[in-house]
Amino acid sequence: MVITTKEMYSEVYGILKALGEKYINKLPKTVLKVITESKEENYNPEYSMSIPLKEQDINRKSLAMIALLHYNYWCETEEDRAKLKNILETNEEKHQKEMQEKYSNDKIFNKATTKIEEETISEKVDRFVEVSNQSTANIVEYKQSFFNKVIDKIKQWFNIFK
């Protein structure tokens, strides 16, 4: 789902409402003002804290904004900040590892070489013969029209007299 910035702010505002006044009061007034003024007026998602946020179809950008607010304003001690930072770094490492495994050069090129190795020499020769037969069958013989023949003969006569 493609989400606009305004929709992201609307989701963040909806999560803040679900969290309650305790969390809203910890935010600076300027941050809360930016969130409320930047949100989409026609998009008002409502969330329940009895259901995990993962299951409520919240965009990753909105979750990232909530994590940022949590780190900057809701972590009360440096120990809490260190724990949150450690969790975020661990998640990022897992994500990077998954991406590396999914899009590794070795994996991509191994698939390509496996397909090439599977094709035997006889199959290559058969395919070459088939392609060459098709290309010769597609040759069209050019025939000159009567009018063009007459024009060419006239041109030849004038070239002889020069």
DSSP file (Angstrom, degrees, kcal/mol; ACC not computed):
  #  RESIDUE AA STRUCTURE BP1 BP2  ACC     N-H-->O    O-->H-N    N-H-->O    O-->H-N    TCO  KAPPA ALPHA  PHI   PSI    X-CA   Y-CA   Z-CA
    1    1 A M              0   0    0      0, 0.0     2,-0.4     0, 0.0     0, 0.0   0.000 360.0 360.0 360.0 126.4    0.0    0.0    0.0
    2    2 A V        -     0   0    0     57,-0.0     2,-0.4     0, 0.0    57,-0.0  -0.711 360.0-165.4 -83.1 130.3    1.4    3.4   -1.0
    3    3 A I        -     0   0    0     -2,-0.4     2,-0.1     4,-0.0    58,-0.0  -0.948  10.6-139.6-123.2 138.3    0.9    5.9    1.8
    4    4 A T     >  -     0   0    0     -2,-0.4     4,-2.1     1,-0.1     5,-0.1  -0.440  30.3-108.6 -86.5 167.4    1.2    9.6    1.6
    5    5 A T  H  > S+     0   0    0      1,-0.2     4,-2.3     2,-0.2     5,-0.2   0.893 120.0  53.9 -62.8 -39.6    2.8   11.7    4.4
    6    6 A K  H  > S+     0   0    0      1,-0.2     4,-1.9     2,-0.2    34,-1.4   0.900 108.5  48.7 -63.4 -40.2   -0.6   13.0    5.4
    7    7 A E  H  > S+     0   0    0      2,-0.2     4,-2.4     1,-0.2    -1,-0.2   0.880 108.9  54.1 -66.9 -36.7   -1.9    9.5    5.8
    8    8 A M  H  X S+     0   0    0     -4,-2.1     4,-2.4     1,-0.2    -2,-0.2   0.927 108.7  48.2 -62.1 -44.5    1.1    8.5    7.8
    9    9 A Y  H  X S+     0   0    0     -4,-2.3     4,-2.5    29,-0.2    30,-0.2   0.865 109.7  53.7 -63.9 -35.3    0.5   11.5   10.2
   10   10 A S  H  X S+     0   0    0     -4,-1.9     4,-2.3     2,-0.2    -2,-0.2   0.913 109.5  47.4 -64.5 -41.9   -3.2   10.4   10.4
   11   11 A E  H  X S+     0   0    0     -4,-2.4     4,-2.3     2,-0.2    -2,-0.2   0.911 111.7  50.1 -65.1 -41.8   -2.1    6.9   11.4
   12   12 A V  H  X S+     0   0    0     -4,-2.4     4,-2.5     2,-0.2    -2,-0.2   0.917 111.2  49.2 -61.8 -42.7    0.3    8.2   14.0
   13   13 A Y  H  X S+     0   0    0     -4,-2.5     4,-2.4     1,-0.2    -2,-0.2   0.900 109.8  51.8 -63.9 -40.4   -2.4   10.4   15.4
   14   14 A G  H  X S+     0   0    0     -4,-2.3     4,-1.8     2,-0.2    33,-0.5   0.892 110.6  48.0 -62.8 -40.0   -4.8    7.5   15.6
   15   15 A I  H  X S+     0   0    0     -4,-2.3     4,-2.2     2,-0.2    -2,-0.2   0.900 109.9  52.7 -66.7 -40.8   -2.1    5.4   17.5
   16   16 A L  H  X S+     0   0    0     -4,-2.5     4,-1.9     1,-0.2     8,-0.2   0.913 108.5  50.1 -61.2 -42.5   -1.5    8.3   19.9
   17   17 A K  H  < S+     0   0    0     -4,-2.4    -1,-0.2     1,-0.2    -2,-0.2   0.893 111.4  49.2 -62.2 -38.5   -5.3    8.5   20.6
   18   18 A A  H  < S+     0   0    0     -4,-1.8    -1,-0.2     1,-0.2    -2,-0.2   0.848 108.1  53.8 -70.2 -33.3   -5.3    4.8   21.3
   19   19 A L  H  < S-     0   0    0     -4,-2.2     3,-0.2     1,-0.2    -1,-0.2   0.860 109.3-134.7 -69.9 -34.5   -2.3    5.0   23.6
   20   20 A G    >X  -     0   0    0     -4,-1.9     4,-1.7    -5,-0.2     3,-0.7  -0.368  28.0 -55.2 108.2 173.9   -4.0    7.7   25.7
   21   21 A E  H 3> S+     0   0    0      1,-0.2     4,-2.9     2,-0.2     5,-0.2   0.779 120.4  70.0 -63.0 -30.2   -3.3   11.0   27.3
   22   22 A K  H 3> S+     0   0    0     -3,-0.2     4,-0.6     1,-0.2    -1,-0.2   0.910 108.2  35.5 -56.0 -44.4   -0.3    9.7   29.2
   23   23 A Y  H <> S+     0   0    0     -3,-0.7     4,-0.5    -7,-0.2     3,-0.4   0.851 115.8  54.3 -80.2 -35.6    1.7    9.4   26.0
   24   24 A I  H >< S+     0   0    0     -4,-1.7     3,-1.1    -8,-0.2    -2,-0.2   0.897 105.0  54.8 -64.8 -39.7    0.2   12.5   24.3
   25   25 A N  H 3< S+     0   0    0     -4,-2.9    -1,-0.2     1,-0.2    -2,-0.2   0.735 100.6  60.5 -67.8 -22.3    1.2   14.7   27.3
   26   26 A K  H 3< S+     0   0    0     -4,-0.6    -1,-0.2    -3,-0.4    -2,-0.2   0.648  89.2  89.0 -78.8 -14.8    4.8   13.6   27.1
   27   27 A L  S << S-     0   0    0     -3,-1.1     2,-0.1    -4,-0.5    42,-0.0  -0.584  88.9-107.6 -81.5 143.9    5.1   15.0   23.6
   28   28 A P     >  -     0   0    0      0, 0.0     4,-2.2     0, 0.0     3,-0.3  -0.388  28.0-118.7 -64.0 149.9    6.2   18.6   23.1
   29   29 A K  H  > S+     0   0    0      1,-0.2     4,-2.4     2,-0.2     5,-0.2   0.849 113.0  56.5 -60.4 -35.6    3.3   20.8   22.0
   30   30 A T  H  > S+     0   0    0      2,-0.2     4,-2.2     1,-0.2    -1,-0.2   0.898 107.7  47.4 -66.1 -39.3    5.2   21.6   18.7
   31   31 A V  H  > S+     0   0    0     -3,-0.3     4,-2.2     2,-0.2    -2,-0.2   0.931 113.6  47.4 -67.0 -44.9    5.5   18.0   17.8
   32   32 A L  H  X S+     0   0    0     -4,-2.2     4,-2.5     1,-0.2    -2,-0.2   0.875 111.1  52.4 -62.9 -37.4    1.8   17.3   18.6
   33   33 A K  H  X S+     0   0    0     -4,-2.4     4,-2.5    -5,-0.2     5,-0.2   0.907 108.6  49.9 -65.6 -42.2    0.8   20.4   16.6
   34   34 A V  H  X S+     0   0    0     -4,-2.2     4,-1.9     2,-0.2    -2,-0.2   0.918 112.5  48.0 -62.3 -42.9    2.8   19.2   13.5
   35   35 A I  H  X S+     0   0    0     -4,-2.2     4,-0.8     1,-0.2    -2,-0.2   0.933 114.9  43.9 -64.4 -45.9    1.1   15.8   13.7
   36   36 A T  H  < S+     0   0    0     -4,-2.5     3,-0.2     1,-0.2    -2,-0.2   0.869 117.4  44.8 -70.2 -35.6   -2.4   17.3   14.1
   37   37 A E  H  < S+     0   0    0     -4,-2.5    -1,-0.2    -5,-0.2    -2,-0.2   0.780 114.8  48.4 -78.3 -26.1   -1.9   19.9   11.4
   38   38 A S  H  < S+     0   0    0     -4,-1.9   -29,-0.2    -5,-0.2   -28,-0.2   0.544  88.3 105.8 -91.8  -7.2   -0.3   17.6    8.9
   39   39 A K  S  < S-     0   0    0     -4,-0.8     2,-0.4    -3,-0.2   -32,-0.2  -0.340  80.7-101.2 -76.7 156.8   -2.7   14.7    9.1
   40   40 A E    >   -     0   0    0    -34,-1.4     3,-0.6     3,-0.2    -1,-0.1  -0.617  25.7-149.7 -74.0 126.9   -5.3   13.9    6.4
   41   41 A E  T 3  S+     0   0    0     -2,-0.4    -1,-0.1     1,-0.2    -2,-0.0   0.841  94.4  46.4 -69.6 -33.6   -8.7   15.2    7.4
   42   42 A N  T 3  S+     0   0    0      1,-0.1     2,-0.6    -3,-0.0    -1,-0.2   0.487 101.4  72.7 -90.2  -2.2  -10.7   12.5    5.6
   43   43 A Y    <   +     0   0    0     -3,-0.6    -3,-0.2   -37,-0.1    -1,-0.1  -0.911  52.8 161.2-117.6 104.5   -8.5    9.6    6.9
   44   44 A N        -     0   0    0     -2,-0.6     2,-0.1    -5,-0.1   -33,-0.1  -0.727  16.4-170.2-125.9  81.0   -9.1    8.8   10.5
   45   45 A P        -     0   0    0      0, 0.0     2,-0.4     0, 0.0    -2,-0.0  -0.422   7.8-152.2 -72.2 146.8   -8.0    5.3   11.4
   46   46 A E        -     0   0    0     -2,-0.1     2,-0.3   -29,-0.0   -31,-0.1  -0.972  11.5-166.5-121.3 135.9   -8.9    4.0   14.8
   47   47 A Y        -     0   0    0    -33,-0.5     2,-0.4    -2,-0.4     6,-0.0  -0.866  12.6-141.3-123.4 154.2   -6.8    1.4   16.6
   48   48 A S    >   -     0   0    0     -2,-0.3     3,-0.8     3,-0.1   -29,-0.1  -0.944   6.2-151.1-115.0 134.4   -7.3   -0.8   19.6
   49   49 A M  T 3  S+     0   0    0     -2,-0.4     4,-0.1     1,-0.2    -1,-0.1   0.545  93.8  71.0 -80.8  -6.1   -4.5   -1.5   22.1
   50   50 A S  T 3  S+     0   0    0      2,-0.1    -1,-0.2     1,-0.0    -3,-0.0   0.690  95.6  60.3 -80.0 -17.8   -6.1   -4.9   22.9
   51   51 A I  S <  S-     0   0    0     -3,-0.8    -3,-0.1     1,-0.0     5,-0.1  -0.913 100.0-106.5-108.1 135.2   -4.9   -6.1   19.4
   52   52 A P    >   -     0   0    0      0, 0.0     3,-1.1     0, 0.0     4,-0.2  -0.278  24.9-123.4 -59.1 145.8   -1.1   -6.0   18.5
   53   53 A L  G > >S+     0   0    0      1,-0.3     3,-1.5     2,-0.2     5,-0.5   0.812 108.3  66.3 -62.3 -30.5   -0.2   -3.2   16.2
   54   54 A K  G > 5S+     0   0    0      1,-0.3     3,-0.6     2,-0.1    -1,-0.3   0.845 102.3  47.8 -58.4 -33.5    1.3   -5.8   13.7
   55   55 A E  G < 5S+     0   0    0     -3,-1.1    -1,-0.3     1,-0.2    -2,-0.2   0.407  96.6  73.8 -89.4   1.7   -2.2   -7.2   13.1
   56   56 A Q  G < 5S-     0   0    0     -3,-1.5    -1,-0.2    -4,-0.2    -2,-0.1   0.180 104.0-113.2-105.7  18.1   -3.9   -3.8   12.6
   57   57 A D  T < 5 +     0   0    0     -3,-0.6     2,-0.4     1,-0.2    -3,-0.1   0.939  53.5 167.2  54.0  56.5   -2.5   -3.0    9.1
   58   58 A I      < -     0   0    0     -5,-0.5    -1,-0.2    -4,-0.2    -2,-0.0  -0.857  37.4-111.7-102.4 137.3   -0.3   -0.1   10.1
   59   59 A N     >  -     0   0    0     -2,-0.4     4,-2.0     1,-0.1     5,-0.2  -0.279  18.6-122.0 -67.7 151.3    2.2    1.2    7.6
   60   60 A R  H  > S+     0   0    0      1,-0.2     4,-2.4     2,-0.2     5,-0.2   0.843 112.0  57.0 -63.1 -34.5    5.9    0.8    8.3
   61   61 A K  H  > S+     0   0    0      2,-0.2     4,-2.0     1,-0.2    -1,-0.2   0.901 107.3  48.3 -64.2 -39.4    6.4    4.6    8.0
   62   62 A S  H  > S+     0   0    0      2,-0.2     4,-2.2     1,-0.2    -2,-0.2   0.913 111.4  49.3 -66.9 -42.0    3.9    5.1   10.8
   63   63 A L  H  X S+     0   0    0     -4,-2.0     4,-2.4     1,-0.2    -2,-0.2   0.874 109.3  53.0 -64.4 -36.5    5.5    2.5   13.0
   64   64 A A  H  X S+     0   0    0     -4,-2.4     4,-2.1     2,-0.2    -1,-0.2   0.897 108.6  49.9 -64.8 -39.5    8.9    4.1   12.4
   65   65 A M  H  X S+     0   0    0     -4,-2.0     4,-2.5     2,-0.2    -2,-0.2   0.901 110.6  49.5 -65.5 -40.6    7.5    7.5   13.5
   66   66 A I  H  X S+     0   0    0     -4,-2.2     4,-2.7     2,-0.2    -2,-0.2   0.899 110.0  51.3 -64.4 -40.0    6.0    5.9   16.6
   67   67 A A  H  X S+     0   0    0     -4,-2.4     4,-2.6     2,-0.2    -2,-0.2   0.894 110.1  49.9 -63.1 -39.4    9.4    4.2   17.3
   68   68 A L  H  X S+     0   0    0     -4,-2.1     4,-2.7     2,-0.2     5,-0.3   0.924 111.7  47.2 -64.6 -44.6   11.1    7.6   16.9
   69   69 A L  H  X>S+     0   0    0     -4,-2.5     4,-2.8     2,-0.2     5,-1.1   0.904 112.1  51.5 -62.5 -40.4    8.6    9.2   19.3
   70   70 A H  I  X>S+     0   0    0     -4,-2.7     5,-1.6     3,-0.2     4,-0.7   0.935 113.1  44.5 -60.7 -47.3    9.1    6.4   21.8
   71   71 A Y  I  <5S+     0   0    0     -4,-2.6    -2,-0.2     1,-0.2    -1,-0.2   0.922 121.6  37.1 -64.6 -45.2   12.9    6.8   21.6
   72   72 A N  I  <5S+     0   0    0     -4,-2.7    -2,-0.2    -5,-0.2    -1,-0.2   0.833 135.0  10.7 -80.3 -32.9   12.9   10.6   21.9
   73   73 A Y  I  <5S+     0   0    0     -4,-2.8    -3,-0.2    -5,-0.3    -2,-0.1   0.709 123.5  46.5-123.1 -27.3   10.1   11.2   24.3
   74   74 A W  I  <<S+     0   0    0     -5,-1.1     2,-0.6    -4,-0.7    -3,-0.2   0.691  83.5  91.9-100.2 -18.3    8.7    8.1   26.0
   75   75 A C      < -     0   0    0     -5,-1.6     6,-0.0    -6,-0.2     3,-0.0  -0.667  56.7-169.3 -74.8 120.2   11.9    6.4   27.1
   76   76 A E        +     0   0    0     -2,-0.6     2,-0.3     2,-0.0    -1,-0.2   0.788  62.4  35.3 -87.3 -27.8   12.4    7.7   30.6
   77   77 A T  S  > S-     0   0    0      1,-0.1     4,-1.9     0, 0.0     5,-0.1  -0.819  80.0-116.1-123.2 163.8   16.0    6.5   31.3
   78   78 A E  H  > S+     0   0    0     -2,-0.3     4,-2.6     1,-0.2     5,-0.2   0.814 116.7  60.1 -65.4 -29.7   19.1    6.0   29.3
   79   79 A E  H  > S+     0   0    0      2,-0.2     4,-2.3     1,-0.2    -1,-0.2   0.907 104.2  48.8 -65.1 -41.2   18.8    2.3   30.0
   80   80 A D  H  > S+     0   0    0      2,-0.2     4,-2.5     1,-0.2    -2,-0.2   0.908 111.7  49.7 -62.8 -41.8   15.4    2.2   28.3
   81   81 A R  H  X S+     0   0    0     -4,-1.9     4,-2.8     1,-0.2    -2,-0.2   0.908 110.0  50.6 -63.5 -41.4   16.8    4.1   25.3
   82   82 A A  H  X S+     0   0    0     -4,-2.6     4,-2.3     2,-0.2    -2,-0.2   0.899 110.8  49.1 -64.0 -40.6   19.7    1.7   25.1
   83   83 A K  H  X S+     0   0    0     -4,-2.3     4,-2.4     2,-0.2    -2,-0.2   0.937 113.3  46.1 -63.2 -46.7   17.3   -1.3   25.2
   84   84 A L  H  X S+     0   0    0     -4,-2.5     4,-2.6     1,-0.2    -2,-0.2   0.916 112.7  50.1 -62.8 -43.1   15.1    0.2   22.4
   85   85 A K  H  X S+     0   0    0     -4,-2.8     4,-2.5     1,-0.2    -1,-0.2   0.901 110.4  50.6 -62.5 -40.2   18.2    1.1   20.4
   86   86 A N  H  X S+     0   0    0     -4,-2.3     4,-2.4     2,-0.2    -2,-0.2   0.905 110.5  49.1 -63.7 -42.3   19.4   -2.5   20.7
   87   87 A I  H  X S+     0   0    0     -4,-2.4     4,-2.5     2,-0.2    -2,-0.2   0.925 112.5  47.9 -62.6 -44.8   16.1   -3.9   19.6
   88   88 A L  H  X S+     0   0    0     -4,-2.6     4,-2.3     1,-0.2    -2,-0.2   0.900 112.4  48.5 -64.6 -40.8   16.0   -1.6   16.6
   89   89 A E  H  X S+     0   0    0     -4,-2.5     4,-2.5     2,-0.2    -1,-0.2   0.900 111.2  50.5 -65.8 -40.2   19.6   -2.5   15.6
   90   90 A T  H  X S+     0   0    0     -4,-2.4     4,-2.3     2,-0.2    -2,-0.2   0.923 111.2  48.5 -63.1 -44.2   18.8   -6.2   16.0
   91   91 A N  H  X S+     0   0    0     -4,-2.5     4,-2.5     1,-0.2    -2,-0.2   0.901 111.2  50.4 -62.3 -40.7   15.7   -5.9   13.8
   92   92 A E  H  X S+     0   0    0     -4,-2.3     4,-2.8     2,-0.2    -2,-0.2   0.904 109.4  50.8 -64.9 -41.3   17.7   -4.0   11.2
   93   93 A E  H  X S+     0   0    0     -4,-2.5     4,-2.4     2,-0.2    -2,-0.2   0.911 111.0  48.7 -62.6 -42.0   20.5   -6.6   11.2
   94   94 A K  H  X S+     0   0    0     -4,-2.3     4,-2.5     2,-0.2    -2,-0.2   0.925 112.4  48.7 -61.7 -44.5   17.8   -9.3   10.7
   95   95 A H  H  X S+     0   0    0     -4,-2.5     4,-2.4     1,-0.2    -2,-0.2   0.924 112.2  47.8 -62.4 -45.4   16.3   -7.3    7.9
   96   96 A Q  H  X S+     0   0    0     -4,-2.8     4,-2.5     1,-0.2    -1,-0.2   0.889 111.3  51.1 -63.5 -39.0   19.6   -6.8    6.2
   97   97 A K  H  X S+     0   0    0     -4,-2.4     4,-2.4     2,-0.2    -2,-0.2   0.917 110.2  49.2 -64.7 -43.3   20.5  -10.5    6.5
   98   98 A E  H  X S+     0   0    0     -4,-2.5     4,-2.6     2,-0.2    -2,-0.2   0.917 113.0  47.3 -60.9 -43.9   17.2  -11.5    4.9
   99   99 A M  H  X S+     0   0    0     -4,-2.4     4,-2.7     2,-0.2    -2,-0.2   0.896 111.0  51.5 -64.6 -40.1   17.7   -9.0    2.1
  100  100 A Q  H  < S+     0   0    0     -4,-2.5     4,-0.2     1,-0.2    -1,-0.2   0.902 113.4  44.4 -65.0 -40.5   21.3  -10.2    1.6
  101  101 A E  H >< S+     0   0    0     -4,-2.4     3,-0.6     2,-0.2    -2,-0.2   0.900 116.1  47.2 -68.9 -40.6   20.1  -13.9    1.4
  102  102 A K  H 3< S+     0   0    0     -4,-2.6    -2,-0.2     1,-0.2    -1,-0.2   0.892 125.7  27.4 -69.0 -40.3   17.2  -13.0   -0.9
  103  103 A Y  T 3< S+     0   0    0     -4,-2.7    -1,-0.2    -5,-0.2    -2,-0.2  -0.003  83.4 146.4-114.5  28.7   19.2  -10.9   -3.3
  104  104 A S    <>  -     0   0    0     -3,-0.6     4,-2.1    -4,-0.2     5,-0.2  -0.387  51.4-132.4 -68.9 143.9   22.7  -12.3   -3.0
  105  105 A N  H  > S+     0   0    0      1,-0.2     4,-3.0     2,-0.2     5,-0.3   0.884 106.1  55.7 -62.1 -39.8   24.7  -12.3   -6.2
  106  106 A D  H  > S+     0   0    0      1,-0.2     4,-2.5     2,-0.2    -1,-0.2   0.927 108.9  46.5 -59.9 -45.0   25.8  -15.9   -5.7
  107  107 A K  H  > S+     0   0    0      2,-0.2     4,-1.6     1,-0.2    -1,-0.2   0.908 114.4  47.1 -65.3 -42.2   22.1  -17.1   -5.5
  108  108 A I  H  X S+     0   0    0     -4,-2.1     4,-1.4     1,-0.2    -2,-0.2   0.940 117.1  41.9 -65.5 -47.4   21.1  -15.0   -8.6
  109  109 A F  H  X S+     0   0    0     -4,-3.0     4,-2.6     1,-0.2     5,-0.2   0.809 109.0  59.0 -74.1 -29.2   24.1  -16.2  -10.7
  110  110 A N  H  X S+     0   0    0     -4,-2.5     4,-2.3    -5,-0.3    -1,-0.2   0.896 104.9  51.0 -64.7 -38.5   23.8  -19.8   -9.5
  111  111 A K  H  X S+     0   0    0     -4,-1.6     4,-1.8    -5,-0.2    -1,-0.2   0.919 111.3  48.0 -62.7 -42.4   20.3  -20.0  -10.9
  112  112 A A  H  X S+     0   0    0     -4,-1.4     4,-1.8     1,-0.2    -2,-0.2   0.920 113.8  45.4 -66.3 -43.9   21.5  -18.6  -14.2
  113  113 A T  H  X S+     0   0    0     -4,-2.6     4,-2.7     1,-0.2    -1,-0.2   0.853 109.1  56.6 -70.3 -33.0   24.4  -21.0  -14.5
  114  114 A T  H  X S+     0   0    0     -4,-2.3     4,-1.7    -5,-0.2    -1,-0.2   0.919 107.7  47.9 -62.6 -42.9   22.3  -24.0  -13.5
  115  115 A K  H  X S+     0   0    0     -4,-1.8     4,-0.8     1,-0.2    -1,-0.2   0.895 113.1  48.4 -64.4 -39.7   19.8  -23.3  -16.3
  116  116 A I  H >< S+     0   0    0     -4,-1.8     3,-0.7     1,-0.2    -2,-0.2   0.915 111.2  49.5 -67.7 -42.4   22.7  -23.0  -18.8
  117  117 A E  H 3< S+     0   0    0     -4,-2.7    -1,-0.2     1,-0.2    -2,-0.2   0.810 102.8  62.3 -67.0 -29.8   24.4  -26.2  -17.6
  118  118 A E  H 3< S+     0   0    0     -4,-1.7     2,-0.6    -5,-0.2    -1,-0.2   0.791  86.2  84.2 -67.1 -27.5   21.1  -28.1  -17.9
  119  119 A E  S << S-     0   0    0     -4,-0.8     2,-0.0    -3,-0.7    -4,-0.0  -0.666  77.4-144.4 -80.8 121.0   20.9  -27.4  -21.6
  120  120 A T     >  -     0   0    0     -2,-0.6     4,-1.7     1,-0.1     5,-0.1  -0.269  22.2-107.7 -82.5 170.3   23.0  -30.1  -23.4
  121  121 A I  H  > S+     0   0    0      1,-0.2     4,-2.6     2,-0.2     5,-0.2   0.895 119.0  54.5 -65.2 -40.6   25.0  -29.6  -26.5
  122  122 A S  H  > S+     0   0    0      1,-0.2     4,-2.7     2,-0.2    -1,-0.2   0.886 106.9  51.4 -63.3 -36.4   22.6  -31.5  -28.7
  123  123 A E  H  > S+     0   0    0      2,-0.2     4,-2.4     1,-0.2    -1,-0.2   0.891 109.9  50.2 -65.9 -37.7   19.7  -29.2  -27.5
  124  124 A K  H  X S+     0   0    0     -4,-1.7     4,-2.3     2,-0.2    -2,-0.2   0.915 111.7  47.3 -65.1 -42.7   21.8  -26.2  -28.4
  125  125 A V  H  X S+     0   0    0     -4,-2.6     4,-2.6     2,-0.2     5,-0.2   0.926 112.2  49.9 -64.9 -44.1   22.5  -27.7  -31.9
  126  126 A D  H  X S+     0   0    0     -4,-2.7     4,-2.3     1,-0.2    -2,-0.2   0.908 111.6  48.5 -60.5 -42.0   18.9  -28.5  -32.4
  127  127 A R  H  X S+     0   0    0     -4,-2.4     4,-2.3     2,-0.2    -1,-0.2   0.888 111.2  50.4 -65.8 -39.1   17.8  -25.0  -31.4
  128  128 A F  H  X S+     0   0    0     -4,-2.3     4,-2.5     2,-0.2    -2,-0.2   0.916 111.1  48.1 -64.7 -44.0   20.4  -23.5  -33.7
  129  129 A V  H  X S+     0   0    0     -4,-2.6     4,-2.4     1,-0.2    -2,-0.2   0.910 111.8  50.5 -62.8 -42.4   19.2  -25.6  -36.7
  130  130 A E  H  X S+     0   0    0     -4,-2.3     4,-1.9    -5,-0.2    -2,-0.2   0.915 112.0  46.5 -62.7 -43.4   15.6  -24.6  -35.9
  131  131 A V  H  X S+     0   0    0     -4,-2.3     4,-2.0     1,-0.2    -2,-0.2   0.898 112.2  50.3 -66.8 -40.8   16.4  -20.9  -35.8
  132  132 A S  H  X S+     0   0    0     -4,-2.5     4,-1.9     1,-0.2    -1,-0.2   0.877 109.4  51.6 -67.6 -35.8   18.5  -21.1  -39.0
  133  133 A N  H  X S+     0   0    0     -4,-2.4     4,-1.7     1,-0.2    -1,-0.2   0.895 110.1  49.6 -64.8 -39.1   15.7  -22.9  -40.8
  134  134 A Q  H  X S+     0   0    0     -4,-1.9     4,-0.9     1,-0.2    -2,-0.2   0.884 109.2  51.7 -66.6 -37.8   13.2  -20.2  -39.7
  135  135 A S  H  < S+     0   0    0     -4,-2.0     3,-0.2     1,-0.2    -1,-0.2   0.876 110.3  47.5 -70.5 -35.8   15.5  -17.4  -40.9
  136  136 A T  H >< S+     0   0    0     -4,-1.9     3,-1.1     1,-0.2    -1,-0.2   0.839 108.9  55.5 -72.1 -30.0   15.9  -18.9  -44.3
  137  137 A A  H 3< S+     0   0    0     -4,-1.7    -1,-0.2     1,-0.2    -2,-0.2   0.734 101.9  58.5 -71.4 -20.8   12.2  -19.4  -44.6
  138  138 A N  T 3< S+     0   0    0     -4,-0.9     2,-0.3    -3,-0.2    -1,-0.2   0.443  76.3 114.9 -90.2   0.5   11.6  -15.7  -43.9
  139  139 A I    <   -     0   0    0     -3,-1.1     2,-0.5    -4,-0.2    -3,-0.0  -0.583  53.2-155.6 -74.9 129.2   13.7  -14.5  -46.9
  140  140 A V        -     0   0    0     -2,-0.3     2,-0.4     0, 0.0    -2,-0.1  -0.909  12.8-128.8-109.8 129.5   11.4  -12.7  -49.4
  141  141 A E        -     0   0    0     -2,-0.5     2,-0.5     1,-0.0    -2,-0.0  -0.615  20.6-135.1 -80.0 131.9   12.4  -12.5  -53.0
  142  142 A Y        -     0   0    0     -2,-0.4     2,-0.5     2,-0.0    -1,-0.0  -0.761  20.2-167.6 -90.6 124.2   12.3   -9.0  -54.4
  143  143 A K        -     0   0    0     -2,-0.5     2,-0.3     0, 0.0    -2,-0.0  -0.944  16.7-132.6-114.8 132.9   10.7   -8.6  -57.8
  144  144 A Q        -     0   0    0     -2,-0.5     2,-0.0     1,-0.1    -2,-0.0  -0.640  23.8-121.4 -85.4 137.2   11.0   -5.5  -59.7
  145  145 A S     >  -     0   0    0     -2,-0.3     4,-2.0     1,-0.1     5,-0.2  -0.288  21.9-111.8 -74.2 161.9    7.8   -4.1  -61.3
  146  146 A F  H  > S+     0   0    0      1,-0.2     4,-2.1     2,-0.2     5,-0.2   0.895 117.5  53.2 -60.0 -42.1    7.4   -3.5  -65.0
  147  147 A F  H  > S+     0   0    0      1,-0.2     4,-2.1     2,-0.2    -1,-0.2   0.911 108.9  48.7 -62.2 -43.7    7.3    0.2  -64.6
  148  148 A N  H  > S+     0   0    0      1,-0.2     4,-2.4     2,-0.2    -1,-0.2   0.855 108.5  54.8 -66.4 -34.2   10.6    0.2  -62.6
  149  149 A K  H  X S+     0   0    0     -4,-2.0     4,-2.1     2,-0.2    -1,-0.2   0.914 108.6  48.1 -63.3 -42.8   12.2   -2.0  -65.3
  150  150 A V  H  X S+     0   0    0     -4,-2.1     4,-2.0     2,-0.2    -2,-0.2   0.916 111.4  50.1 -64.1 -43.7   11.3    0.5  -68.0
  151  151 A I  H  X S+     0   0    0     -4,-2.1     4,-2.2     1,-0.2    -2,-0.2   0.915 110.1  50.7 -61.9 -43.5   12.7    3.4  -65.9
  152  152 A D  H  X S+     0   0    0     -4,-2.4     4,-2.2     1,-0.2    -1,-0.2   0.893 108.5  51.8 -62.8 -40.4   16.0    1.5  -65.3
  153  153 A K  H  X S+     0   0    0     -4,-2.1     4,-2.0     2,-0.2    -1,-0.2   0.900 109.6  49.6 -62.9 -40.9   16.4    0.9  -69.0
  154  154 A I  H  X S+     0   0    0     -4,-2.0     4,-1.9     1,-0.2    -1,-0.2   0.909 110.2  50.7 -64.8 -41.4   15.9    4.5  -69.8
  155  155 A K  H  X S+     0   0    0     -4,-2.2     4,-1.7     1,-0.2    -2,-0.2   0.889 108.4  53.0 -63.1 -38.8   18.5    5.4  -67.2
  156  156 A Q  H  X S+     0   0    0     -4,-2.2     4,-1.6     1,-0.2    -1,-0.2   0.902 106.5  52.5 -64.5 -40.6   20.9    3.0  -68.7
  157  157 A W  H  X S+     0   0    0     -4,-2.0     4,-1.6     1,-0.2    -1,-0.2   0.903 109.3  49.1 -61.1 -42.4   20.5    4.5  -72.1
  158  158 A F  H  < S+     0   0    0     -4,-1.9     4,-0.4     1,-0.2    -1,-0.2   0.834 108.9  52.9 -70.0 -29.6   21.3    8.0  -70.8
  159  159 A N  H  < S+     0   0    0     -4,-1.7     3,-0.5     1,-0.2    -1,-0.2   0.810 106.2  54.4 -72.7 -29.1   24.4    6.7  -69.0
  160  160 A I  H  < S+     0   0    0     -4,-1.6    -2,-0.2     1,-0.2    -1,-0.2   0.889 106.1  51.7 -70.1 -38.6   25.7    5.1  -72.2
  161  161 A F     <        0   0    0     -4,-1.6    -1,-0.2     1,-0.2    -2,-0.2   0.547 360.0 360.0 -78.2  -6.9   25.5    8.4  -74.1
  162  162 A K              0   0    0     -3,-0.5    -1,-0.2    -4,-0.4    -2,-0.1   0.478 360.0 360.0 -81.8 360.0   27.4   10.4  -71.5
